[in-house]
């Protein structure tokens, strides 16, 4: 796993740098414009490429050298940070007055580079990590995200005074260059392309159709993907609503304490997954920890307090690495290496697309429907209001209860799906126990042997799920 640890450390440094920029830039946009809409649009343009470019990124990850994709993606991200830095320099020098929309293009560019890197990295991990350690590898990836979530805001707020946003951007650019330097000294084994039945060039549509058919022909994986998409809906809605829920009874300092505590929960979950590797029965682990997350959301119905919400948020985020690791390992062990990039990109389109949908509809549901319904005299005040109270924030509490019910119902449906319950035994692993050589590309002989030994057995075309 030497190559994995080396690349992971480089990406950890760049992730921490991005955490600094994300917090500082968001604060800068809101403070200078005073507009929640501008802040939301900055988030939107920073997320949009993750949806619209993921299919292309998945195809490229399965066609091109994955190390070079990640390498150029990190370089492109550094360039996007440099563009933002130049915008600020021009503003401070009096050449122009900066507006929030000036950031849209560089943020779009940086997000596009991240979209290219994601499937390339996800598809590479099974080639450089032994199968029995994939859970630990996934946990370490989640751990880096948790570290950025905890220390990004803390370090960024501490550095804003001494070095300002421009200085933070320089640190972020350096972190990307560090990741690039690490990638220059490693090589990734490449999946076999010998399995192609024709030497004729394949279109983007044909490549994506092949990945979609792979998922469609395996009912267990298809149901698993839909389940994880439902988790994404719940998670994005919680992320959107947690701030107004807390600010309905507390202040910004309370929100900061809750965010830090929640980040610690995610950190502990990532550490546990990195050391433990997750449950041996991945499907049971996925369902069990998802059920825990759903029950935690019910705590929003109780009289709100900082310790209650902080504890609930910590437990909620604690389950994330364990859920993500179980899901990721299932896909990595059941998907052929030559399809890993495209399959990962299709999964991400659904997950991130759900996030964009939630961003557009969540605020409307809260402001126009649930919050008015739970105010004194509202349509739900005489029913649910008698149980959880009325007033500001109680409508969001009702939404949390509904999200809990949605997630728990999906867990129950998954438990009654034999194709998913038996996924680990019915669908054989397509990865060898040990990865290929880390010092260079796999030979065609090695690849042919691996394909012959681990070729997937398709489920019968007429098979169905009950």
SEKE-151804 format. One record per residue (C-alpha): residue in one letter; x, y, z. Coordinates in steps of 0.1 Angstrom, whole numbers, plus 2048, in hexadecimal, padded with zeros to 3 digits. Layout:
<r residuo="A" X="X" Y="Y" Z="Z"/>
...
// end
This chain:
<r residuo="X" X="800" Y="800" Z="800"/>
<r residuo="X" X="81E" Y="817" Z="7FE"/>
<r residuo="X" X="812" Y="829" Z="7DF"/>
<r residuo="X" X="7EF" Y="82E" Z="7EF"/>
<r residuo="X" X="7FE" Y="83D" Z="80E"/>
<r residuo="X" X="815" Y="854" Z="7FA"/>
<r residuo="X" X="7F9" Y="861" Z="7E4"/>
<r residuo="X" X="7E0" Y="863" Z="800"/>
<r residuo="X" X="7F8" Y="879" Z="814"/>
<r residuo="X" X="7FC" Y="891" Z="7F7"/>
<r residuo="X" X="7D7" Y="893" Z="7F2"/>
<r residuo="X" X="7D2" Y="898" Z="817"/>
<r residuo="X" X="7E8" Y="8B7" Z="816"/>
<r residuo="X" X="7D5" Y="8C5" Z="7F8"/>
<r residuo="X" X="7B3" Y="8BD" Z="809"/>
<r residuo="X" X="7BD" Y="8D1" Z="828"/>
<r residuo="X" X="7C8" Y="8EE" Z="811"/>
<r residuo="X" X="7A6" Y="8EC" Z="800"/>
<r residuo="X" X="795" Y="8ED" Z="822"/>
<r residuo="X" X="7A6" Y="90D" Z="82A"/>
<r residuo="X" X="79B" Y="91D" Z="80A"/>
<r residuo="X" X="777" Y="911" Z="80B"/>
<r residuo="X" X="771" Y="920" Z="82D"/>
<r residuo="X" X="784" Y="941" Z="826"/>
<r residuo="X" X="775" Y="947" Z="804"/>
<r residuo="X" X="752" Y="940" Z="810"/>
<r residuo="X" X="756" Y="958" Z="82D"/>
<r residuo="X" X="765" Y="972" Z="815"/>
<r residuo="X" X="748" Y="970" Z="7FC"/>
<r residuo="X" X="72E" Y="973" Z="817"/>
<r residuo="X" X="73F" Y="98F" Z="82A"/>
<r residuo="X" X="746" Y="9A4" Z="80B"/>
<r residuo="X" X="724" Y="99E" Z="7FA"/>
<r residuo="X" X="70D" Y="999" Z="818"/>
<r residuo="X" X="6F9" Y="982" Z="802"/>
<r residuo="X" X="6EF" Y="95E" Z="809"/>
<r residuo="X" X="6E6" Y="95A" Z="7E4"/>
<r residuo="X" X="70A" Y="963" Z="7DA"/>
<r residuo="X" X="717" Y="94B" Z="7F3"/>
<r residuo="X" X="700" Y="92F" Z="7E6"/>
<r residuo="X" X="709" Y="937" Z="7C2"/>
<r residuo="X" X="72E" Y="934" Z="7CA"/>
<r residuo="X" X="727" Y="912" Z="7D9"/>
<r residuo="X" X="712" Y="908" Z="7BB"/>
<r residuo="X" X="72D" Y="910" Z="7A1"/>
<r residuo="X" X="746" Y="8FE" Z="7B7"/>
<r residuo="X" X="730" Y="8DF" Z="7B6"/>
<r residuo="X" X="721" Y="8DF" Z="793"/>
<r residuo="X" X="73F" Y="8CF" Z="780"/>
<r residuo="X" X="73E" Y="8B2" Z="798"/>
<r residuo="X" X="71D" Y="8A9" Z="788"/>
<r residuo="X" X="720" Y="8B3" Z="764"/>
<r residuo="X" X="744" Y="8A7" Z="75F"/>
<r residuo="X" X="744" Y="887" Z="773"/>
<r residuo="X" X="739" Y="871" Z="755"/>
<r residuo="X" X="756" Y="87E" Z="740"/>
<r residuo="X" X="76E" Y="87B" Z="75D"/>
<r residuo="X" X="764" Y="857" Z="762"/>
<r residuo="X" X="76B" Y="84F" Z="73D"/>
<r residuo="X" X="78C" Y="860" Z="73E"/>
<r residuo="X" X="796" Y="84D" Z="75D"/>
<r residuo="X" X="790" Y="82C" Z="74B"/>
<r residuo="X" X="7A2" Y="838" Z="72B"/>
<r residuo="X" X="7C0" Y="84C" Z="737"/>
<r residuo="X" X="7DD" Y="849" Z="750"/>
<r residuo="X" X="7CC" Y="84F" Z="772"/>
<r residuo="X" X="7EB" Y="85D" Z="782"/>
<r residuo="X" X="7EE" Y="878" Z="767"/>
<r residuo="X" X="7C9" Y="880" Z="76B"/>
<r residuo="X" X="7CD" Y="887" Z="790"/>
<r residuo="X" X="7EE" Y="899" Z="78A"/>
<r residuo="X" X="7DE" Y="8B1" Z="771"/>
<r residuo="X" X="7BF" Y="8B4" Z="786"/>
<r residuo="X" X="7D4" Y="8C0" Z="7A3"/>
<r residuo="X" X="7E7" Y="8D8" Z="78C"/>
<r residuo="X" X="7C6" Y="8E6" Z="77F"/>
<r residuo="X" X="7B9" Y="8EB" Z="7A2"/>
<r residuo="X" X="7D9" Y="8FE" Z="7AB"/>
<r residuo="X" X="7D3" Y="914" Z="78C"/>
<r residuo="X" X="7AF" Y="91B" Z="797"/>
<r residuo="X" X="7BC" Y="926" Z="7B9"/>
<r residuo="X" X="7D5" Y="93D" Z="7A8"/>
<r residuo="X" X="7B9" Y="94D" Z="793"/>
<r residuo="X" X="7A6" Y="955" Z="7B3"/>
<r residuo="X" X="7C6" Y="964" Z="7C2"/>
<r residuo="X" X="7CB" Y="97A" Z="7A3"/>
<r residuo="X" X="7A8" Y="986" Z="7A6"/>
<r residuo="X" X="7AE" Y="991" Z="7CA"/>
<r residuo="X" X="7CF" Y="9A1" Z="7C0"/>
<r residuo="X" X="7BE" Y="9B5" Z="7A5"/>
<r residuo="X" X="7A3" Y="9C0" Z="7BD"/>
<r residuo="X" X="7BC" Y="9CB" Z="7D8"/>
<r residuo="X" X="7D0" Y="9DD" Z="7BE"/>
<r residuo="X" X="7B2" Y="9F1" Z="7B2"/>
<r residuo="X" X="7B0" Y="9E2" Z="78F"/>
<r residuo="X" X="78C" Y="9D5" Z="795"/>
<r residuo="X" X="772" Y="9D2" Z="7B0"/>
<r residuo="X" X="76D" Y="9AD" Z="7B6"/>
<r residuo="X" X="74A" Y="99E" Z="7B5"/>
<r residuo="X" X="73E" Y="97C" Z="7C1"/>
<r residuo="X" X="739" Y="970" Z="79D"/>
<r residuo="X" X="75E" Y="975" Z="795"/>
<r residuo="X" X="764" Y="956" Z="7A9"/>
<r residuo="X" X="74C" Y="940" Z="794"/>
<r residuo="X" X="765" Y="937" Z="778"/>
<r residuo="X" X="783" Y="92E" Z="78D"/>
<r residuo="X" X="76D" Y="91A" Z="7A5"/>
<r residuo="X" X="75E" Y="908" Z="788"/>
<r residuo="X" X="780" Y="900" Z="77B"/>
<r residuo="X" X="78C" Y="8F3" Z="79C"/>
<r residuo="X" X="76D" Y="8DE" Z="7A1"/>
<r residuo="X" X="771" Y="8D0" Z="77D"/>
<r residuo="X" X="795" Y="8C5" Z="786"/>
<r residuo="X" X="788" Y="8B4" Z="7A5"/>
<r residuo="X" X="76D" Y="8A3" Z="790"/>
<r residuo="X" X="789" Y="895" Z="77A"/>
<r residuo="X" X="79D" Y="889" Z="798"/>
<r residuo="X" X="782" Y="877" Z="7AB"/>
<r residuo="X" X="77A" Y="859" Z="794"/>
<r residuo="X" X="79F" Y="855" Z="78C"/>
<r residuo="X" X="7A8" Y="852" Z="7B1"/>
<r residuo="X" X="78B" Y="83B" Z="7BA"/>
<r residuo="X" X="793" Y="825" Z="79C"/>
<r residuo="X" X="7B8" Y="824" Z="7A6"/>
<r residuo="X" X="7B4" Y="81A" Z="7CA"/>
<r residuo="X" X="7AB" Y="7F5" Z="7C3"/>
<r residuo="X" X="7CA" Y="7F2" Z="7AD"/>
<r residuo="X" X="7E3" Y="7FE" Z="7C8"/>
<r residuo="X" X="7D2" Y="7F1" Z="7E8"/>
<r residuo="X" X="7CD" Y="7CC" Z="7F1"/>
<r residuo="X" X="7A9" Y="7C2" Z="7F1"/>
<r residuo="X" X="7A8" Y="7BB" Z="817"/>
<r residuo="X" X="7B4" Y="7DF" Z="81E"/>
<r residuo="X" X="79B" Y="7F2" Z="807"/>
<r residuo="X" X="786" Y="7FA" Z="825"/>
<r residuo="X" X="7A3" Y="80A" Z="837"/>
<r residuo="X" X="7AC" Y="81D" Z="818"/>
<r residuo="X" X="789" Y="82B" Z="815"/>
<r residuo="X" X="78A" Y="834" Z="83A"/>
<r residuo="X" X="7AA" Y="848" Z="835"/>
<r residuo="X" X="79A" Y="85B" Z="818"/>
<r residuo="X" X="77D" Y="864" Z="82F"/>
<r residuo="X" X="796" Y="86D" Z="84A"/>
<r residuo="X" X="7A6" Y="887" Z="834"/>
<r residuo="X" X="784" Y="897" Z="82D"/>
<r residuo="X" X="77D" Y="898" Z="853"/>
<r residuo="X" X="79E" Y="8A8" Z="85A"/>
<r residuo="X" X="797" Y="8C3" Z="841"/>
<r residuo="X" X="775" Y="8C9" Z="84F"/>
<r residuo="X" X="782" Y="8CD" Z="873"/>
<r residuo="X" X="7A3" Y="8E0" Z="86D"/>
<r residuo="X" X="799" Y="8F3" Z="84E"/>
<r residuo="X" X="782" Y="90C" Z="860"/>
<r residuo="X" X="798" Y="90E" Z="87F"/>
<r residuo="X" X="7B9" Y="915" Z="86C"/>
<r residuo="X" X="7A8" Y="92B" Z="852"/>
<r residuo="X" X="798" Y="942" Z="86C"/>
<r residuo="X" X="7B9" Y="944" Z="87E"/>
<r residuo="X" X="7CC" Y="94D" Z="85E"/>
<r residuo="X" X="7B3" Y="966" Z="850"/>
<r residuo="X" X="7C1" Y="981" Z="866"/>
<r residuo="X" X="7E6" Y="97C" Z="862"/>
<r residuo="X" X="7E8" Y="973" Z="83D"/>
<r residuo="X" X="7C5" Y="979" Z="82F"/>
<r residuo="X" X="7B3" Y="967" Z="813"/>
<r residuo="X" X="7CF" Y="96C" Z="7FB"/>
<r residuo="X" X="7E8" Y="95B" Z="813"/>
<r residuo="X" X="7D0" Y="93E" Z="818"/>
<r residuo="X" X="7CD" Y="93A" Z="7F2"/>
<r residuo="X" X="7F3" Y="938" Z="7EF"/>
<r residuo="X" X="7F4" Y="91D" Z="80A"/>
<r residuo="X" X="7D9" Y="90A" Z="7F6"/>
<r residuo="X" X="7EC" Y="90D" Z="7D6"/>
<r residuo="X" X="80B" Y="900" Z="7E7"/>
<r residuo="X" X="7F8" Y="8E2" Z="7F5"/>
<r residuo="X" X="7ED" Y="8D9" Z="7D1"/>
<r residuo="X" X="811" Y="8DC" Z="7C5"/>
<r residuo="X" X="81C" Y="8C5" Z="7E1"/>
<r residuo="X" X="802" Y="8AB" Z="7D6"/>
<r residuo="X" X="80F" Y="8AF" Z="7B2"/>
<r residuo="X" X="833" Y="8A9" Z="7BE"/>
<r residuo="X" X="828" Y="889" Z="7D0"/>
<r residuo="X" X="817" Y="87C" Z="7B0"/>
<r residuo="X" X="837" Y="882" Z="79C"/>
<r residuo="X" X="849" Y="867" Z="7B0"/>
<r residuo="X" X="82F" Y="84B" Z="7AE"/>
<r residuo="X" X="821" Y="835" Z="793"/>
<r residuo="X" X="7FF" Y="824" Z="791"/>
<r residuo="X" X="7F7" Y="802" Z="782"/>
<r residuo="X" X="7DF" Y="806" Z="766"/>
<r residuo="X" X="7C1" Y="7F0" Z="75F"/>
<r residuo="X" X="7C1" Y="7DA" Z="741"/>
<r residuo="X" X="7B2" Y="7E8" Z="721"/>
<r residuo="X" X="7B7" Y="7C6" Z="70F"/>
<r residuo="X" X="793" Y="7BD" Z="716"/>
<r residuo="X" X="786" Y="7D4" Z="6FB"/>
<r residuo="X" X="775" Y="7C0" Z="6E0"/>
<r residuo="X" X="77C" Y="7D9" Z="6C5"/>
<r residuo="X" X="799" Y="7F0" Z="6BD"/>
<r residuo="X" X="780" Y="80A" Z="6AF"/>
<r residuo="X" X="77E" Y="82B" Z="6C3"/>
<r residuo="X" X="762" Y="82B" Z="6DC"/>
<r residuo="X" X="74B" Y="848" Z="6E2"/>
<r residuo="X" X="744" Y="858" Z="704"/>
<r residuo="X" X="721" Y="84B" Z="702"/>
<r residuo="X" X="72C" Y="827" Z="6FB"/>
<r residuo="X" X="745" Y="828" Z="718"/>
<r residuo="X" X="72A" Y="835" Z="730"/>
<r residuo="X" X="710" Y="81C" Z="723"/>
<r residuo="X" X="729" Y="800" Z="72B"/>
<r residuo="X" X="72C" Y="80D" Z="74F"/>
<r residuo="X" X="706" Y="811" Z="753"/>
<r residuo="X" X="6FF" Y="7EF" Z="745"/>
<r residuo="X" X="717" Y="7E0" Z="75E"/>
<r residuo="X" X="703" Y="7F0" Z="77B"/>
<r residuo="X" X="6E1" Y="7E8" Z="76B"/>
<r residuo="X" X="6E9" Y="7C4" Z="766"/>
<r residuo="X" X="6F1" Y="7C0" Z="78B"/>
<r residuo="X" X="6D1" Y="7C7" Z="79F"/>
<r residuo="X" X="6E4" Y="7C6" Z="7C0"/>
<r residuo="X" X="6FC" Y="7E2" Z="7B5"/>
<r residuo="X" X="6DF" Y="7F6" Z="7A6"/>
<r residuo="X" X="6CB" Y="7F5" Z="7C6"/>
<r residuo="X" X="6EA" Y="7FD" Z="7DA"/>
<r residuo="X" X="6F0" Y="81C" Z="7C4"/>
<r residuo="X" X="6CD" Y="828" Z="7C9"/>
<r residuo="X" X="6CF" Y="823" Z="7EF"/>
<r residuo="X" X="6F0" Y="837" Z="7F1"/>
<r residuo="X" X="6DF" Y="853" Z="7DC"/>
<r residuo="X" X="6C3" Y="854" Z="7F6"/>
<r residuo="X" X="6DE" Y="858" Z="810"/>
<r residuo="X" X="6EC" Y="875" Z="7FC"/>
<r residuo="X" X="6CA" Y="886" Z="7FB"/>
<r residuo="X" X="6C8" Y="884" Z="821"/>
<r residuo="X" X="6EC" Y="88F" Z="827"/>
<r residuo="X" X="6EA" Y="8AD" Z="810"/>
<r residuo="X" X="6C9" Y="8B8" Z="820"/>
<r residuo="X" X="6D8" Y="8B5" Z="843"/>
<r residuo="X" X="6F6" Y="8CA" Z="838"/>
<r residuo="X" X="6DF" Y="8E4" Z="82A"/>
<r residuo="X" X="6C8" Y="8E6" Z="848"/>
<r residuo="X" X="6DF" Y="8E2" Z="866"/>
<r residuo="X" X="6EA" Y="906" Z="865"/>
<r residuo="X" X="6C7" Y="915" Z="867"/>
<r residuo="X" X="6BD" Y="8FB" Z="880"/>
<r residuo="X" X="6D9" Y="905" Z="898"/>
<r residuo="X" X="6D5" Y="92B" Z="892"/>
<r residuo="X" X="6B0" Y="928" Z="89A"/>
<r residuo="X" X="6BA" Y="924" Z="8BF"/>
<r residuo="X" X="6DF" Y="92D" Z="8C0"/>
<r residuo="X" X="6FA" Y="944" Z="8B1"/>
<r residuo="X" X="717" Y="941" Z="89A"/>
<r residuo="X" X="72E" Y="936" Z="8B6"/>
<r residuo="X" X="716" Y="919" Z="8BF"/>
<r residuo="X" X="717" Y="90F" Z="89A"/>
<r residuo="X" X="73D" Y="90F" Z="89A"/>
<r residuo="X" X="73E" Y="8F9" Z="8B9"/>
<r residuo="X" X="725" Y="8E0" Z="8A9"/>
<r residuo="X" X="738" Y="8E0" Z="888"/>
<r residuo="X" X="759" Y="8D8" Z="89B"/>
<r residuo="X" X="749" Y="8BD" Z="8B0"/>
<r residuo="X" X="739" Y="8AE" Z="890"/>
<r residuo="X" X="75B" Y="8AE" Z="87F"/>
<r residuo="X" X="76B" Y="89C" Z="89C"/>
<r residuo="X" X="750" Y="881" Z="898"/>
<r residuo="X" X="759" Y="87D" Z="873"/>
<r residuo="X" X="77E" Y="87C" Z="87D"/>
<r residuo="X" X="779" Y="860" Z="896"/>
<r residuo="X" X="764" Y="84D" Z="87C"/>
<r residuo="X" X="780" Y="851" Z="863"/>
<r residuo="X" X="79A" Y="845" Z="87B"/>
<r residuo="X" X="785" Y="827" Z="885"/>
<r residuo="X" X="780" Y="81E" Z="861"/>
<r residuo="X" X="7A5" Y="822" Z="859"/>
<r residuo="X" X="7B0" Y="80B" Z="875"/>
<r residuo="X" X="793" Y="7F2" Z="874"/>
<r residuo="X" X="78B" Y="7F2" Z="84F"/>
<r residuo="X" X="766" Y="7EF" Z="855"/>
<r residuo="X" X="74F" Y="7D1" Z="85A"/>
<r residuo="X" X="756" Y="7B1" Z="847"/>
<r residuo="X" X="732" Y="7B0" Z="83C"/>
<r residuo="X" X="731" Y="7D1" Z="829"/>
<r residuo="X" X="70C" Y="7D1" Z="821"/>
<r residuo="X" X="702" Y="7CB" Z="845"/>
<r residuo="X" X="71A" Y="7E7" Z="850"/>
<r residuo="X" X="70C" Y="7FE" Z="836"/>
<r residuo="X" X="6E8" Y="7F8" Z="842"/>
<r residuo="X" X="6F1" Y="7F8" Z="867"/>
<r residuo="X" X="704" Y="819" Z="867"/>
<r residuo="X" X="6EA" Y="829" Z="850"/>
<r residuo="X" X="6CF" Y="81F" Z="86A"/>
<r residuo="X" X="6E3" Y="82F" Z="885"/>
<r residuo="X" X="6E6" Y="84F" Z="871"/>
<r residuo="X" X="6C0" Y="84F" Z="86B"/>
<r residuo="X" X="6B8" Y="84C" Z="890"/>
<r residuo="X" X="6D0" Y="868" Z="899"/>
<r residuo="X" X="6BB" Y="880" Z="884"/>
<r residuo="X" X="69D" Y="87A" Z="89A"/>
<r residuo="X" X="6AF" Y="88D" Z="8B6"/>
<r residuo="X" X="6A6" Y="8AD" Z="8A3"/>
<r residuo="X" X="683" Y="8A8" Z="8B1"/>
<r residuo="X" X="68F" Y="8AD" Z="8D5"/>
<r residuo="X" X="692" Y="8D0" Z="8E5"/>
<r residuo="X" X="6B0" Y="8DE" Z="8D3"/>
<r residuo="X" X="6D1" Y="8E5" Z="8E5"/>
<r residuo="X" X="6F6" Y="8E8" Z="8DB"/>
<r residuo="X" X="701" Y="8C8" Z="8EC"/>
<r residuo="X" X="6E4" Y="8B4" Z="8DE"/>
<r residuo="X" X="6EA" Y="8C0" Z="8BA"/>
<r residuo="X" X="710" Y="8BE" Z="8BD"/>
<r residuo="X" X="70E" Y="89A" Z="8CA"/>
<r residuo="X" X="6F5" Y="890" Z="8AF"/>
<r residuo="X" X="70A" Y="8A0" Z="893"/>
<r residuo="X" X="729" Y="88E" Z="8A0"/>
<r residuo="X" X="718" Y="86C" Z="89F"/>
<r residuo="X" X="709" Y="873" Z="87D"/>
<r residuo="X" X="72B" Y="87C" Z="86E"/>
<r residuo="X" X="73C" Y="85F" Z="881"/>
<r residuo="X" X="727" Y="847" Z="86B"/>
<r residuo="X" X="732" Y="857" Z="84A"/>
<r residuo="X" X="754" Y="847" Z="846"/>
<r residuo="X" X="745" Y="825" Z="850"/>
<r residuo="X" X="729" Y="828" Z="837"/>
<r residuo="X" X="73F" Y="836" Z="81C"/>
<r residuo="X" X="759" Y="81B" Z="821"/>
<r residuo="X" X="741" Y="7FE" Z="820"/>
<r residuo="X" X="731" Y="80C" Z="800"/>
<r residuo="X" X="752" Y="815" Z="7EF"/>
<r residuo="X" X="762" Y="7F2" Z="7F5"/>
<r residuo="X" X="743" Y="7E1" Z="7E7"/>
<r residuo="X" X="746" Y="7F4" Z="7C7"/>
<r residuo="X" X="76C" Y="7F1" Z="7C5"/>
<r residuo="X" X="76C" Y="7CB" Z="7C9"/>
<r residuo="X" X="74E" Y="7C4" Z="7B2"/>
<r residuo="X" X="758" Y="7DC" Z="795"/>
<r residuo="X" X="772" Y="7D2" Z="77C"/>
<r residuo="X" X="791" Y="7E9" Z="77C"/>
<r residuo="X" X="78A" Y="7F4" Z="758"/>
<r residuo="X" X="768" Y="801" Z="762"/>
<r residuo="X" X="770" Y="810" Z="784"/>
<r residuo="X" X="772" Y="834" Z="778"/>
<r residuo="X" X="752" Y="835" Z="764"/>
<r residuo="X" X="73E" Y="822" Z="77F"/>
<r residuo="X" X="74B" Y="83A" Z="79A"/>
<r residuo="X" X="742" Y="858" Z="784"/>
<r residuo="X" X="71E" Y="84C" Z="77F"/>
<r residuo="X" X="71A" Y="847" Z="7A4"/>
<r residuo="X" X="727" Y="86A" Z="7AA"/>
<r residuo="X" X="710" Y="87A" Z="791"/>
<r residuo="X" X="6F2" Y="86C" Z="7A4"/>
<r residuo="X" X="700" Y="875" Z="7C6"/>
<r residuo="X" X="70C" Y="899" Z="7BD"/>
<r residuo="X" X="6ED" Y="89F" Z="7A8"/>
<r residuo="X" X="6D8" Y="897" Z="7C6"/>
<r residuo="X" X="6EC" Y="8B1" Z="7D9"/>
<r residuo="X" X="6E5" Y="8CC" Z="7BF"/>
<r residuo="X" X="6C0" Y="8C3" Z="7C0"/>
<r residuo="X" X="6BF" Y="8C6" Z="7E6"/>
<r residuo="X" X="6D1" Y="8E8" Z="7E4"/>
<r residuo="X" X="6B6" Y="8F5" Z="7CD"/>
<r residuo="X" X="697" Y="8E6" Z="7DF"/>
<r residuo="X" X="6A2" Y="8E3" Z="804"/>
<r residuo="X" X="6A0" Y="908" Z="80C"/>
<r residuo="X" X="67E" Y="90B" Z="7FB"/>
<r residuo="X" X="670" Y="8EE" Z="80F"/>
<r residuo="X" X="67C" Y="8FD" Z="82F"/>
<r residuo="X" X="673" Y="921" Z="82A"/>
<r residuo="X" X="652" Y="91D" Z="817"/>
<r residuo="X" X="643" Y="8FD" Z="826"/>
<r residuo="X" X="651" Y="8EE" Z="846"/>
<r residuo="X" X="65B" Y="90D" Z="859"/>
<r residuo="X" X="63A" Y="91F" Z="854"/>
<r residuo="X" X="627" Y="8FF" Z="85C"/>
<r residuo="X" X="638" Y="8FD" Z="87E"/>
<r residuo="X" X="634" Y="921" Z="888"/>
<r residuo="X" X="619" Y="92A" Z="8A2"/>
<r residuo="X" X="5F8" Y="926" Z="88F"/>
<r residuo="X" X="608" Y="912" Z="873"/>
<r residuo="X" X="5F8" Y="8F3" Z="863"/>
<r residuo="X" X="60D" Y="8DB" Z="878"/>
<r residuo="X" X="60E" Y="8EF" Z="898"/>
<r residuo="X" X="5F0" Y="8DE" Z="8A7"/>
<r residuo="X" X="5FD" Y="8BB" Z="89F"/>
<r residuo="X" X="623" Y="8B7" Z="89D"/>
<r residuo="X" X="627" Y="8D8" Z="8AF"/>
<r residuo="X" X="618" Y="8C8" Z="8CE"/>
<r residuo="X" X="634" Y="8AE" Z="8CE"/>
<r residuo="X" X="654" Y="8C1" Z="8C3"/>
<r residuo="X" X="64A" Y="8E5" Z="8C9"/>
<r residuo="X" X="644" Y="902" Z="8B2"/>
<r residuo="X" X="658" Y="920" Z="8A7"/>
<r residuo="X" X="677" Y="927" Z="893"/>
<r residuo="X" X="68B" Y="908" Z="88A"/>
<r residuo="X" X="66F" Y="8EF" Z="892"/>
<r residuo="X" X="666" Y="8EC" Z="86D"/>
<r residuo="X" X="689" Y="8E1" Z="866"/>
<r residuo="X" X="687" Y="8C8" Z="883"/>
<r residuo="X" X="669" Y="8B9" Z="871"/>
<r residuo="X" X="67E" Y="8B6" Z="851"/>
<r residuo="X" X="699" Y="8A4" Z="865"/>
<r residuo="X" X="67E" Y="88B" Z="872"/>
<r residuo="X" X="673" Y="886" Z="84E"/>
<r residuo="X" X="697" Y="880" Z="843"/>
<r residuo="X" X="69C" Y="867" Z="85F"/>
<r residuo="X" X="67D" Y="854" Z="853"/>
<r residuo="X" X="688" Y="855" Z="82F"/>
<r residuo="X" X="6AA" Y="847" Z="837"/>
<r residuo="X" X="69D" Y="82C" Z="84E"/>
<r residuo="X" X="683" Y="821" Z="835"/>
<r residuo="X" X="69E" Y="81D" Z="81B"/>
<r residuo="X" X="6B3" Y="808" Z="833"/>
<r residuo="X" X="695" Y="7F1" Z="839"/>
<r residuo="X" X="68E" Y="7ED" Z="814"/>
<r residuo="X" X="6B3" Y="7E5" Z="80E"/>
<r residuo="X" X="6B1" Y="7CB" Z="82A"/>
<r residuo="X" X="694" Y="7BA" Z="818"/>
<r residuo="X" X="6A7" Y="7B9" Z="7F6"/>
<r residuo="X" X="6B8" Y="797" Z="7F2"/>
<r residuo="X" X="6CD" Y="7A4" Z="7D5"/>
<r residuo="X" X="6DD" Y="7BD" Z="7EC"/>
<r residuo="X" X="6DE" Y="7A7" Z="80C"/>
<r residuo="X" X="6F1" Y="78D" Z="7F8"/>
<r residuo="X" X="705" Y="7A4" Z="7E3"/>
<r residuo="X" X="726" Y="79A" Z="7F1"/>
<r residuo="X" X="721" Y="775" Z="7EA"/>
<r residuo="X" X="70C" Y="776" Z="7CB"/>
<r residuo="X" X="722" Y="78E" Z="7B8"/>
<r residuo="X" X="747" Y="782" Z="7B8"/>
<r residuo="X" X="764" Y="79A" Z="7BE"/>
<r residuo="X" X="776" Y="7A4" Z="79E"/>
<r residuo="X" X="796" Y="7AF" Z="7AF"/>
<r residuo="X" X="7B3" Y="798" Z="7B8"/>
<r residuo="X" X="7BC" Y="797" Z="7DD"/>
<r residuo="X" X="7DC" Y="7AA" Z="7D6"/>
<r residuo="X" X="7E0" Y="7C9" Z="7BF"/>
<r residuo="X" X="7F6" Y="7C9" Z="7A1"/>
<r residuo="X" X="81B" Y="7D5" Z="7A2"/>
<r residuo="X" X="81D" Y="7F9" Z="7AF"/>
<r residuo="X" X="83D" Y="802" Z="79C"/>
<r residuo="X" X="82E" Y="803" Z="77A"/>
<r residuo="X" X="811" Y="7F9" Z="763"/>
<r residuo="X" X="803" Y="7D6" Z="764"/>
<r residuo="X" X="80F" Y="7BF" Z="749"/>
<r residuo="X" X="7F6" Y="7B2" Z="72F"/>
<r residuo="X" X="7FD" Y="78E" Z="73B"/>
<r residuo="X" X="7F6" Y="797" Z="760"/>
<r residuo="X" X="7D6" Y="7A9" Z="755"/>
<r residuo="X" X="7CA" Y="78C" Z="740"/>
<r residuo="X" X="7CF" Y="773" Z="75D"/>
<r residuo="X" X="7BD" Y="78A" Z="775"/>
<r residuo="X" X="7A0" Y="78D" Z="75E"/>
<r residuo="X" X="79D" Y="768" Z="759"/>
<r residuo="X" X="79E" Y="761" Z="77E"/>
<r residuo="X" X="787" Y="77D" Z="789"/>
<r residuo="X" X="76F" Y="782" Z="76C"/>
<r residuo="X" X="74C" Y="78D" Z="779"/>
<r residuo="X" X="72F" Y="776" Z="775"/>
<r residuo="X" X="711" Y="78A" Z="769"/>
<r residuo="X" X="6EF" Y="785" Z="77A"/>
<r residuo="X" X="6D5" Y="775" Z="763"/>
<r residuo="X" X="6C5" Y="78E" Z="74D"/>
<r residuo="X" X="6A2" Y="786" Z="75A"/>
<r residuo="X" X="6AB" Y="787" Z="77F"/>
<r residuo="X" X="698" Y="79F" Z="795"/>
<r residuo="X" X="699" Y="7AC" Z="7B8"/>
<r residuo="X" X="67D" Y="7A7" Z="7D1"/>
// end
